[in-house]
Amino acid sequence: MLKLNVNGKAVEADVDPQTPLLWVLRDTLGMTGTKYGCGVALCGACTVHVNGQPVRSCMTPVGDVGDQPVTTIEGLSADRSHPVQRAWLELDVPQCGYCQSGQIMSAVALLAQNPAPSDEQISTAMAGNICRCGTYPRIRAAIHRAAQLKGGG
């Protein structure tokens, strides 16, 4: 039985330690906001935070997480009040929406390290997140808006 700290709550999962964190979150814990995209850590749809850092949960063995805090899209806010979520909604960023939880988690990590990123810094930080609908201009605008909402941009 593995003990985890997910979204500020202690949880247990009876899984093999080599099970990808993504499947523990989705299948064992029922948190379906984090998406499966490519399965090889290239698309970013499965991005969550482990100890405040963005990681690809499809390739992260749950046994490697230990007692480090895990934050999923569900853990940002219960009411979509997180500045990045607010900006996403204000600017109507999603088209199909499939990649958006990973995009949001990467944007949150970026703004935690750089409260007022330039377009170039945003492009660099978000390069590992693929949006097949091509909403990149709206994603960039939403990151700038979130920076404003946080008081950084």
Residue pairs with C-beta under 8 A, 6 or more apart in sequence:
1 12
1 13
1 14
2 12
2 13
2 14
2 15
2 17
2 24
2 62
2 63
3 10
3 11
3 12
3 67
4 10
4 11
4 12
4 13
4 24
4 62
4 65
4 67
4 70
5 11
5 67
5 68
5 69
5 70
6 25
6 29
6 31
6 69
6 70
6 71
6 72
6 75
7 31
7 70
7 71
7 72
7 74
7 75
8 69
8 75
11 29
13 24
13 28
13 29
13 62
14 28
15 23
15 24
15 28
15 62
16 63
17 61
17 62
17 63
17 64
18 61
18 62
18 63
19 61
19 62
19 63
20 57
20 58
20 59
20 60
20 61
20 62
21 48
21 50
21 55
21 57
21 58
21 60
21 61
21 62
21 65
21 70
22 34
22 36
22 46
22 57
22 58
22 60
24 62
25 31
25 34
25 48
25 57
25 70
25 72
26 32
26 34
26 36
31 72
31 74
33 72
33 73
33 74
33 101
34 45
34 46
34 47
34 48
34 57
34 72
34 73
34 101
34 102
35 45
35 46
35 98
35 99
35 101
35 102
36 45
36 46
36 58
37 43
37 44
37 45
37 46
37 58
37 98
37 99
37 102
37 130
38 45
38 58
39 58
40 58
40 59
41 56
41 58
41 59
42 128
42 130
43 99
43 102
43 129
43 130
44 56
44 99
44 102
44 103
44 106
44 128
44 129
44 130
45 98
45 99
45 101
45 102
45 129
45 130
46 56
46 57
46 58
46 102
47 54
47 55
47 56
47 57
47 101
47 102
47 103
47 105
47 106
47 129
48 54
48 55
48 57
48 70
48 71
48 72
48 73
48 105
49 55
49 69
49 70
49 71
49 105
49 108
49 109
50 60
50 65
50 68
50 69
50 70
51 68
51 69
52 69
52 71
52 109
52 112
53 109
54 105
54 106
54 109
71 105
72 101
72 105
73 101
73 104
73 105
76 82
76 84
76 85
76 104
76 105
76 108
77 85
80 86
80 89
82 108
83 111
83 146
83 149
83 150
84 104
84 107
84 108
84 111
84 142
84 143
84 146
85 104
86 146
86 149
87 93
87 142
87 143
87 145
87 146
87 149
88 94
88 100
88 104
88 142
88 146
90 142
90 145
91 138
91 141
91 142
91 145
92 138
93 100
93 103
93 135
93 138
93 139
93 142
94 100
94 135
95 131
95 133
95 134
95 135
96 132
96 133
98 132
99 129
99 130
99 131
99 132
99 133
102 129
103 126
103 129
103 131
103 139
106 125
106 126
106 128
106 129
107 125
107 126
107 139
107 142
107 143
107 146
109 125
110 117
110 121
110 122
110 125
110 126
110 143
111 117
111 143
111 146
111 147
111 150
111 152
114 121
114 125
115 147
115 150
115 151
115 152
115 153
116 147
116 152
116 153
117 125
117 143
117 147
117 153
119 140
122 140
122 143
122 144
123 140
126 136
126 139
126 140
126 143
131 139
144 153
147 153
